[in-house]
């Protein structure tokens, strides 16, 4: 890939204004987890040494599109500060970032910015978690599940492909897969039908923008989870 610098436009100007930290990650290899899910391996010692790690930590990758670059958020997978290595998983679809990932080879450099990723586990620990996402947010969900250990958790995952259900999950218990139908409505209905009094739980949701809003509303109204105990973030736009 070309080493030619590209403009980040207004997005880059805003990130600089907000004091985002810039780093480079160098591709070392790739693993095709499924035909629709690709993992790229990177070295990123400066990033991992400079920034304290936290569950669901993500970076803004800058992906070239002609003379400009556009940012996309991706969760850090398997970060190892001692080794200076980290992975990023790409749910494959026709998008700017996934096209870059498909063509990436060892030695290619991905510029990233750390800004806005500040999640921490709730204190005191909740009675349990209700977690809703899809293959785009699965890396963050696995990070969260690893962090909460054996705490009770109900997980709802939306699949876009049959082989999505083969993807590795940090725990197998209490995971419900739902095929994507009607722009996420099937997932919303699955979450609604399983509602219980979860007022002492923590709710976490990251799907497309519309589904995320709908699930967050269910957390408040059907699960009785207080607003302060809900983390809702749209990972992509439907």
ROROVEX-345442 format. One record per residue (C-alpha): residue number from 1; residue in one letter; x, y, z. Coordinates in nm, 3 decimals, padded with zeros to 5 digits. Example, Ala and Ser with C-alpha at 12.3 -4.5 7.8 and 13.67 -1.06 7.14 Angstrom:
2
NODE   i aa      xx      yy      zz
NODE   1  A  01.230 -00.450  00.780
NODE   2  S  01.367 -00.106  00.714
END
This chain:
238
NODE   i aa      xx      yy      zz
NODE   1  X  00.000  00.000  00.000
NODE   2  X  00.107  00.353 -00.065
NODE   3  X  00.289  00.553  00.201
NODE   4  X  00.144  00.876  00.057
NODE   5  X -00.015  01.091  00.325
NODE   6  X -00.385  01.161  00.290
NODE   7  X -00.594  01.444  00.429
NODE   8  X -00.816  01.376  00.729
NODE   9  X -01.041  01.672  00.653
NODE  10  X -01.278  01.815  00.913
NODE  11  X -01.271  01.486  01.109
NODE  12  X -00.897  01.520  01.158
NODE  13  X -00.926  01.885  01.258
NODE  14  X -01.186  01.801  01.523
NODE  15  X -00.980  01.512  01.659
NODE  16  X -00.676  01.740  01.687
NODE  17  X -00.890  02.001  01.864
NODE  18  X -01.007  01.732  02.109
NODE  19  X -00.642  01.635  02.172
NODE  20  X -00.654  01.282  02.037
NODE  21  X -00.333  01.082  02.059
NODE  22  X -00.192  00.959  01.724
NODE  23  X -00.008  00.630  01.677
NODE  24  X  00.096  00.386  01.406
NODE  25  X  00.016  00.015  01.397
NODE  26  X  00.210 -00.210  01.159
NODE  27  X  00.051 -00.519  01.006
NODE  28  X  00.238 -00.844  01.074
NODE  29  X -00.012 -01.102  00.949
NODE  30  X -00.372 -01.209  00.910
NODE  31  X -00.606 -01.487  01.024
NODE  32  X -00.932 -01.565  00.845
NODE  33  X -01.154 -01.667  01.137
NODE  34  X -01.446 -01.728  00.898
NODE  35  X -01.496 -01.622  00.534
NODE  36  X -01.683 -01.322  00.673
NODE  37  X -01.455 -01.234  00.964
NODE  38  X -01.092 -01.132  00.933
NODE  39  X -00.834 -01.072  01.206
NODE  40  X -00.530 -00.858  01.133
NODE  41  X -00.224 -00.880  01.358
NODE  42  X -00.023 -00.567  01.438
NODE  43  X  00.275 -00.438  01.629
NODE  44  X  00.193 -00.120  01.821
NODE  45  X  00.443 -00.088  02.109
NODE  46  X  00.414  00.291  02.147
NODE  47  X  00.035  00.280  02.169
NODE  48  X  00.031 -00.006  02.421
NODE  49  X  00.302  00.150  02.637
NODE  50  X  00.150  00.499  02.637
NODE  51  X -00.212  00.413  02.704
NODE  52  X -00.353  00.217  02.999
NODE  53  X -00.576 -00.063  02.876
NODE  54  X -00.940 -00.093  02.975
NODE  55  X -01.227 -00.328  02.879
NODE  56  X -01.378 -00.261  02.532
NODE  57  X -01.092 -00.021  02.448
NODE  58  X -01.112  00.104  02.091
NODE  59  X -00.917  00.324  01.854
NODE  60  X -01.010  00.538  01.557
NODE  61  X -00.840  00.394  01.249
NODE  62  X -00.776  00.628  00.953
NODE  63  X -00.856  00.451  00.627
NODE  64  X -00.758  00.609  00.294
NODE  65  X -01.018  00.692  00.030
NODE  66  X -00.844  00.863 -00.258
NODE  67  X -00.680  01.181 -00.132
NODE  68  X -00.868  01.172  00.198
NODE  69  X -00.881  00.943  00.499
NODE  70  X -01.188  00.866  00.706
NODE  71  X -01.203  00.729  01.059
NODE  72  X -01.368  00.408  01.173
NODE  73  X -01.370  00.274  01.530
NODE  74  X -01.229 -00.070  01.611
NODE  75  X -01.180 -00.256  01.938
NODE  76  X -00.832 -00.369  02.041
NODE  77  X -00.819 -00.750  02.052
NODE  78  X -00.557 -00.949  02.249
NODE  79  X -00.349 -00.641  02.343
NODE  80  X -00.011 -00.748  02.484
NODE  81  X  00.192 -00.449  02.608
NODE  82  X  00.492 -00.669  02.694
NODE  83  X  00.513 -00.800  02.338
NODE  84  X  00.390 -00.478  02.179
NODE  85  X  00.130 -00.666  01.977
NODE  86  X -00.243 -00.633  01.922
NODE  87  X -00.511 -00.760  01.684
NODE  88  X -00.813 -00.601  01.518
NODE  89  X -01.114 -00.799  01.395
NODE  90  X -01.307 -00.693  01.085
NODE  91  X -01.663 -00.810  01.017
NODE  92  X -01.643 -00.817  00.640
NODE  93  X -01.887 -00.608  00.438
NODE  94  X -01.861 -00.357  00.157
NODE  95  X -01.703 -00.071  00.345
NODE  96  X -01.395  00.150  00.339
NODE  97  X -01.221 -00.016  00.636
NODE  98  X -01.296 -00.372  00.532
NODE  99  X -01.170 -00.309  00.179
NODE 100  X -00.845 -00.185  00.333
NODE 101  X -00.827 -00.491  00.558
NODE 102  X -00.886 -00.730  00.268
NODE 103  X -00.585 -00.587  00.084
NODE 104  X -00.359 -00.538  00.388
NODE 105  X -00.024 -00.717  00.392
NODE 106  X  00.267 -00.743  00.633
NODE 107  X  00.445 -00.408  00.667
NODE 108  X  00.140 -00.192  00.592
NODE 109  X  00.083  00.084  00.846
NODE 110  X -00.253  00.185  00.991
NODE 111  X -00.265  00.528  01.152
NODE 112  X -00.489  00.536  01.459
NODE 113  X -00.607  00.792  01.710
NODE 114  X -00.699  00.722  02.073
NODE 115  X -00.992  00.945  02.167
NODE 116  X -01.325  00.877  02.336
NODE 117  X -01.255  00.526  02.465
NODE 118  X -01.297  00.556  02.842
NODE 119  X -01.519  00.272  02.966
NODE 120  X -01.464  00.127  03.313
NODE 121  X -01.645 -00.149  03.496
NODE 122  X -01.925 -00.028  03.725
NODE 123  X -01.856  00.002  04.096
NODE 124  X -01.990 -00.151  04.309
NODE 125  X -02.026 -00.458  04.086
NODE 126  X -02.385 -00.511  03.962
NODE 127  X -02.582 -00.829  04.024
NODE 128  X -02.533 -00.915  03.658
NODE 129  X -02.508 -00.786  03.303
NODE 130  X -02.739 -00.775  03.002
NODE 131  X -02.524 -00.744  02.689
NODE 132  X -02.653 -00.693  02.336
NODE 133  X -02.449 -00.665  02.017
NODE 134  X -02.356 -00.809  01.680
NODE 135  X -02.043 -00.924  01.499
NODE 136  X -01.914 -00.567  01.475
NODE 137  X -01.921 -00.530  01.853
NODE 138  X -01.827 -00.891  01.935
NODE 139  X -01.461 -00.799  02.006
NODE 140  X -01.580 -00.544  02.263
NODE 141  X -01.825 -00.795  02.410
NODE 142  X -01.549 -01.054  02.447
NODE 143  X -01.333 -00.792  02.616
NODE 144  X -01.616 -00.710  02.855
NODE 145  X -01.688 -01.076  02.931
NODE 146  X -01.320 -01.139  03.004
NODE 147  X -01.315 -00.841  03.239
NODE 148  X -01.623 -00.938  03.442
NODE 149  X -01.503 -01.294  03.500
NODE 150  X -01.776 -01.524  03.628
NODE 151  X -02.031 -01.248  03.694
NODE 152  X -02.378 -01.344  03.563
NODE 153  X -02.440 -01.218  03.209
NODE 154  X -02.712 -01.263  02.949
NODE 155  X -02.578 -01.204  02.598
NODE 156  X -02.780 -01.144  02.280
NODE 157  X -02.587 -01.149  01.952
NODE 158  X -02.714 -01.070  01.604
NODE 159  X -02.579 -01.277  01.314
NODE 160  X -02.564 -01.160  00.953
NODE 161  X -02.418 -01.487  00.817
NODE 162  X -02.462 -01.854  00.906
NODE 163  X -02.095 -01.888  00.999
NODE 164  X -02.116 -01.596  01.246
NODE 165  X -02.225 -01.851  01.504
NODE 166  X -01.883 -02.016  01.472
NODE 167  X -01.706 -01.704  01.599
NODE 168  X -01.525 -01.741  01.931
NODE 169  X -01.708 -01.604  02.236
NODE 170  X -01.545 -01.555  02.574
NODE 171  X -01.817 -01.765  02.737
NODE 172  X -02.078 -02.004  02.597
NODE 173  X -02.339 -01.990  02.872
NODE 174  X -02.642 -01.763  02.835
NODE 175  X -02.563 -01.657  02.477
NODE 176  X -02.859 -01.618  02.240
NODE 177  X -02.794 -01.580  01.866
NODE 178  X -03.058 -01.403  01.657
NODE 179  X -03.055 -01.385  01.276
NODE 180  X -03.064 -01.028  01.147
NODE 181  X -03.412 -00.961  01.007
NODE 182  X -03.608 -00.646  00.930
NODE 183  X -03.318 -00.412  01.002
NODE 184  X -03.257 -00.543  01.353
NODE 185  X -03.619 -00.584  01.463
NODE 186  X -03.572 -00.956  01.532
NODE 187  X -03.294 -00.881  01.780
NODE 188  X -03.500 -00.611  01.951
NODE 189  X -03.793 -00.854  01.985
NODE 190  X -03.567 -01.124  02.130
NODE 191  X -03.438 -00.881  02.391
NODE 192  X -03.793 -00.764  02.468
NODE 193  X -03.931 -01.117  02.506
NODE 194  X -03.658 -01.208  02.757
NODE 195  X -03.716 -00.902  02.977
NODE 196  X -03.700 -00.942  03.355
NODE 197  X -03.653 -00.712  03.653
NODE 198  X -03.288 -00.620  03.605
NODE 199  X -03.290 -00.304  03.814
NODE 200  X -02.972 -00.423  03.989
NODE 201  X -02.799 -00.514  03.659
NODE 202  X -02.581 -00.324  03.413
NODE 203  X -02.696 -00.294  03.051
NODE 204  X -02.448 -00.274  02.762
NODE 205  X -02.552 -00.244  02.397
NODE 206  X -02.362 -00.171  02.076
NODE 207  X -02.536 -00.242  01.745
NODE 208  X -02.645 -00.025  01.453
NODE 209  X -02.778  00.316  01.550
NODE 210  X -03.150  00.232  01.537
NODE 211  X -03.121 -00.102  01.714
NODE 212  X -02.898  00.049  01.984
NODE 213  X -03.156  00.316  02.062
NODE 214  X -03.439  00.060  02.071
NODE 215  X -03.251 -00.177  02.302
NODE 216  X -03.145  00.106  02.535
NODE 217  X -03.511  00.201  02.565
NODE 218  X -03.599 -00.161  02.652
NODE 219  X -03.328 -00.162  02.917
NODE 220  X -03.492  00.139  03.081
NODE 221  X -03.859  00.053  03.037
NODE 222  X -03.878 -00.329  03.033
NODE 223  X -03.570 -00.428  03.233
NODE 224  X -03.593 -00.133  03.475
NODE 225  X -03.220 -00.064  03.448
NODE 226  X -03.138  00.292  03.561
NODE 227  X -02.992  00.524  03.298
NODE 228  X -02.666  00.552  03.494
NODE 229  X -02.627  00.174  03.465
NODE 230  X -02.658  00.163  03.085
NODE 231  X -02.377  00.193  02.832
NODE 232  X -02.522  00.237  02.481
NODE 233  X -02.309  00.318  02.179
NODE 234  X -02.395  00.275  01.812
NODE 235  X -02.111  00.094  01.634
NODE 236  X -02.245  00.155  01.283
NODE 237  X -02.528  00.322  01.092
NODE 238  X -02.805  00.113  00.942
END
